[in-house]
Amino acid sequence: MDLPSPARLMVEFQNAVTRGHRFLLQSPLGPLLSTTPIGRFLVLHTTRRRSGDPRQTPLSYTRDGDALVVIASDGGSPRNPDWYLNLTDRPDAEVEIGGRRQSVRAETVTGAERDRLWRQAVGSFRGYAGYQERTDREIPVVRLTPIHLA
């Protein structure tokens, strides 16, 4: 019997953790768990770019004024996470924080603004620096700006 590679085991572990986070954040305990001593968490609701099906992804975030900032690290994977690719195709999405949903528009931040927000994110969760060391790609920084409907 062939054993899975360490890379495959890491992907399976990350998927299991993601499912657990999503379950907890969308449970009745979600409002209590969205802010913890280790950071703030949201559930990002996107539309899959190929199938059009809904997708929910738990992510840590920081704030930049009214906007939320998320990091497309995928744990330092060599490729961008699916949720990020979905946003590049369809930038309108929703976030759920503490049981409340809000429409947002996603924008990949570049240049000096990216550097500023990246430092802020690393200050919130030092693991991002290690993720960047694991990959050759520049990890995208995404600003989620609330859409205020009239």
C-alpha positions as YAML, in Angstrom:
chain: A
units: angstrom
residues:
- id: 1
  name: MET
  ca: [0.00, 0.00, 0.00]
- id: 2
  name: ASP
  ca: [1.35, 3.43, -0.99]
- id: 3
  name: LEU
  ca: [1.39, 6.09, 1.68]
- id: 4
  name: PRO
  ca: [0.39, 9.66, 0.80]
- id: 5
  name: SER
  ca: [3.21, 12.16, 0.33]
- id: 6
  name: PRO
  ca: [3.90, 14.69, 3.10]
- id: 7
  name: ALA
  ca: [2.61, 17.44, 0.78]
- id: 8
  name: ARG
  ca: [-0.67, 15.55, 0.27]
- id: 9
  name: LEU
  ca: [-1.02, 15.00, 4.02]
- id: 10
  name: MET
  ca: [-0.54, 18.74, 4.60]
- id: 11
  name: VAL
  ca: [-3.26, 19.57, 2.05]
- id: 12
  name: GLU
  ca: [-5.66, 17.10, 3.70]
- id: 13
  name: PHE
  ca: [-4.85, 18.53, 7.13]
- id: 14
  name: GLN
  ca: [-5.45, 22.11, 5.92]
- id: 15
  name: ASN
  ca: [-8.76, 21.06, 4.34]
- id: 16
  name: ALA
  ca: [-9.90, 19.44, 7.59]
- id: 17
  name: VAL
  ca: [-8.95, 22.53, 9.61]
- id: 18
  name: THR
  ca: [-10.80, 24.76, 7.12]
- id: 19
  name: ARG
  ca: [-13.95, 22.64, 7.39]
- id: 20
  name: GLY
  ca: [-13.74, 22.79, 11.19]
- id: 21
  name: HIS
  ca: [-13.26, 26.57, 11.22]
- id: 22
  name: ARG
  ca: [-16.16, 27.10, 8.82]
- id: 23
  name: PHE
  ca: [-18.43, 24.88, 10.93]
- id: 24
  name: LEU
  ca: [-17.56, 26.69, 14.15]
- id: 25
  name: LEU
  ca: [-17.81, 30.21, 12.70]
- id: 26
  name: GLN
  ca: [-21.23, 29.47, 11.18]
- id: 27
  name: SER
  ca: [-22.54, 27.75, 14.31]
- id: 28
  name: PRO
  ca: [-24.48, 29.52, 17.07]
- id: 29
  name: LEU
  ca: [-21.06, 30.03, 18.72]
- id: 30
  name: GLY
  ca: [-19.86, 32.02, 15.68]
- id: 31
  name: PRO
  ca: [-20.34, 35.45, 17.26]
- id: 32
  name: LEU
  ca: [-18.19, 34.39, 20.21]
- id: 33
  name: LEU
  ca: [-15.51, 32.74, 18.08]
- id: 34
  name: SER
  ca: [-15.06, 35.44, 15.41]
- id: 35
  name: THR
  ca: [-12.71, 37.38, 17.71]
- id: 36
  name: THR
  ca: [-10.19, 35.34, 19.70]
- id: 37
  name: PRO
  ca: [-6.87, 35.98, 21.44]
- id: 38
  name: ILE
  ca: [-5.13, 34.69, 18.28]
- id: 39
  name: GLY
  ca: [-6.97, 36.93, 15.83]
- id: 40
  name: ARG
  ca: [-10.19, 37.89, 14.10]
- id: 41
  name: PHE
  ca: [-11.98, 35.50, 11.78]
- id: 42
  name: LEU
  ca: [-14.61, 35.81, 9.06]
- id: 43
  name: VAL
  ca: [-16.28, 33.50, 6.58]
- id: 44
  name: LEU
  ca: [-15.82, 34.66, 2.99]
- id: 45
  name: HIS
  ca: [-18.71, 33.76, 0.66]
- id: 46
  name: THR
  ca: [-17.62, 33.61, -2.99]
- id: 47
  name: THR
  ca: [-18.94, 32.10, -6.20]
- id: 48
  name: ARG
  ca: [-16.80, 29.40, -7.80]
- id: 49
  name: ARG
  ca: [-15.48, 30.68, -11.10]
- id: 50
  name: ARG
  ca: [-16.02, 27.45, -13.04]
- id: 51
  name: SER
  ca: [-19.19, 25.92, -11.63]
- id: 52
  name: GLY
  ca: [-20.94, 29.03, -10.28]
- id: 53
  name: ASP
  ca: [-21.54, 27.17, -7.00]
- id: 54
  name: PRO
  ca: [-21.23, 28.99, -3.67]
- id: 55
  name: ARG
  ca: [-18.08, 28.53, -1.61]
- id: 56
  name: GLN
  ca: [-17.44, 29.49, 2.03]
- id: 57
  name: THR
  ca: [-13.91, 29.96, 3.33]
- id: 58
  name: PRO
  ca: [-12.91, 30.91, 6.89]
- id: 59
  name: LEU
  ca: [-10.09, 33.46, 6.95]
- id: 60
  name: SER
  ca: [-8.30, 35.61, 9.45]
- id: 61
  name: TYR
  ca: [-8.48, 39.33, 8.76]
- id: 62
  name: THR
  ca: [-7.32, 42.75, 9.82]
- id: 63
  name: ARG
  ca: [-9.07, 46.09, 9.39]
- id: 64
  name: ASP
  ca: [-8.07, 49.06, 7.27]
- id: 65
  name: GLY
  ca: [-10.61, 51.73, 8.08]
- id: 66
  name: ASP
  ca: [-14.01, 50.35, 7.01]
- id: 67
  name: ALA
  ca: [-12.37, 47.71, 4.82]
- id: 68
  name: LEU
  ca: [-11.25, 44.21, 5.78]
- id: 69
  name: VAL
  ca: [-7.89, 42.82, 4.67]
- id: 70
  name: VAL
  ca: [-7.32, 39.13, 3.98]
- id: 71
  name: ILE
  ca: [-4.16, 37.34, 2.87]
- id: 72
  name: ALA
  ca: [-4.19, 34.75, 0.07]
- id: 73
  name: SER
  ca: [-1.40, 32.69, 1.62]
- id: 74
  name: ASP
  ca: [-2.81, 29.16, 1.34]
- id: 75
  name: GLY
  ca: [-0.25, 28.24, 4.00]
- id: 76
  name: GLY
  ca: [2.65, 29.10, 1.68]
- id: 77
  name: SER
  ca: [1.44, 26.82, -1.12]
- id: 78
  name: PRO
  ca: [3.08, 27.37, -4.53]
- id: 79
  name: ARG
  ca: [-0.29, 28.42, -5.99]
- id: 80
  name: ASN
  ca: [-2.94, 30.93, -5.04]
- id: 81
  name: PRO
  ca: [-5.94, 29.59, -3.11]
- id: 82
  name: ASP
  ca: [-9.18, 28.88, -4.95]
- id: 83
  name: TRP
  ca: [-11.09, 31.56, -3.03]
- id: 84
  name: TYR
  ca: [-8.63, 34.18, -4.33]
- id: 85
  name: LEU
  ca: [-9.01, 32.98, -7.92]
- id: 86
  name: ASN
  ca: [-12.78, 33.13, -7.48]
- id: 87
  name: LEU
  ca: [-12.49, 36.77, -6.34]
- id: 88
  name: THR
  ca: [-10.26, 37.74, -9.26]
- id: 89
  name: ASP
  ca: [-13.01, 36.45, -11.57]
- id: 90
  name: ARG
  ca: [-15.97, 37.77, -9.54]
- id: 91
  name: PRO
  ca: [-14.87, 40.47, -7.07]
- id: 92
  name: ASP
  ca: [-18.31, 40.95, -5.49]
- id: 93
  name: ALA
  ca: [-18.70, 38.67, -2.49]
- id: 94
  name: GLU
  ca: [-20.01, 38.57, 1.07]
- id: 95
  name: VAL
  ca: [-18.34, 38.26, 4.43]
- id: 96
  name: GLU
  ca: [-19.87, 36.85, 7.57]
- id: 97
  name: ILE
  ca: [-18.57, 38.05, 10.92]
- id: 98
  name: GLY
  ca: [-20.26, 37.08, 14.15]
- id: 99
  name: GLY
  ca: [-23.36, 35.85, 12.31]
- id: 100
  name: ARG
  ca: [-23.81, 39.09, 10.31]
- id: 101
  name: ARG
  ca: [-23.36, 39.16, 6.53]
- id: 102
  name: GLN
  ca: [-22.09, 42.14, 4.54]
- id: 103
  name: SER
  ca: [-21.61, 42.59, 0.79]
- id: 104
  name: VAL
  ca: [-18.05, 43.50, -0.20]
- id: 105
  name: ARG
  ca: [-15.98, 44.17, -3.31]
- id: 106
  name: ALA
  ca: [-12.50, 42.63, -3.47]
- id: 107
  name: GLU
  ca: [-9.39, 44.35, -4.76]
- id: 108
  name: THR
  ca: [-5.85, 42.95, -4.87]
- id: 109
  name: VAL
  ca: [-3.61, 45.61, -3.35]
- id: 110
  name: THR
  ca: [-0.21, 46.34, -4.91]
- id: 111
  name: GLY
  ca: [2.86, 48.50, -4.40]
- id: 112
  name: ALA
  ca: [3.47, 50.53, -1.24]
- id: 113
  name: GLU
  ca: [-0.13, 50.00, -0.11]
- id: 114
  name: ARG
  ca: [0.35, 46.22, -0.31]
- id: 115
  name: ASP
  ca: [3.57, 46.48, 1.67]
- id: 116
  name: ARG
  ca: [1.83, 48.52, 4.40]
- id: 117
  name: LEU
  ca: [-1.09, 46.09, 4.68]
- id: 118
  name: TRP
  ca: [1.25, 43.07, 4.52]
- id: 119
  name: ARG
  ca: [3.23, 44.41, 7.51]
- id: 120
  name: GLN
  ca: [-0.05, 44.96, 9.36]
- id: 121
  name: ALA
  ca: [-1.15, 41.38, 8.65]
- id: 122
  name: VAL
  ca: [2.21, 39.93, 9.72]
- id: 123
  name: GLY
  ca: [1.93, 41.99, 12.92]
- id: 124
  name: SER
  ca: [-1.42, 40.34, 13.55]
- id: 125
  name: PHE
  ca: [-0.26, 36.80, 12.63]
- id: 126
  name: ARG
  ca: [3.48, 36.17, 12.33]
- id: 127
  name: GLY
  ca: [2.85, 32.92, 10.46]
- id: 128
  name: TYR
  ca: [2.34, 34.88, 7.23]
- id: 129
  name: ALA
  ca: [6.06, 35.70, 7.12]
- id: 130
  name: GLY
  ca: [6.86, 31.98, 7.25]
- id: 131
  name: TYR
  ca: [4.30, 31.26, 4.54]
- id: 132
  name: GLN
  ca: [6.00, 33.81, 2.27]
- id: 133
  name: GLU
  ca: [9.35, 32.09, 2.86]
- id: 134
  name: ARG
  ca: [7.85, 28.75, 1.69]
- id: 135
  name: THR
  ca: [6.77, 30.00, -1.73]
- id: 136
  name: ASP
  ca: [8.24, 31.84, -4.72]
- id: 137
  name: ARG
  ca: [5.00, 33.70, -5.45]
- id: 138
  name: GLU
  ca: [4.24, 37.05, -3.88]
- id: 139
  name: ILE
  ca: [1.33, 36.31, -1.59]
- id: 140
  name: PRO
  ca: [-1.63, 38.51, -2.57]
- id: 141
  name: VAL
  ca: [-3.11, 41.00, -0.13]
- id: 142
  name: VAL
  ca: [-6.84, 41.57, -0.69]
- id: 143
  name: ARG
  ca: [-8.90, 44.53, 0.50]
- id: 144
  name: LEU
  ca: [-12.60, 43.79, 0.98]
- id: 145
  name: THR
  ca: [-14.50, 47.08, 0.82]
- id: 146
  name: PRO
  ca: [-18.09, 47.13, 2.07]
- id: 147
  name: ILE
  ca: [-20.72, 47.76, -0.58]
- id: 148
  name: HIS
  ca: [-23.29, 50.15, 0.85]
- id: 149
  name: LEU
  ca: [-26.60, 49.60, -0.91]
- id: 150
  name: ALA
  ca: [-28.88, 52.59, -1.27]
...
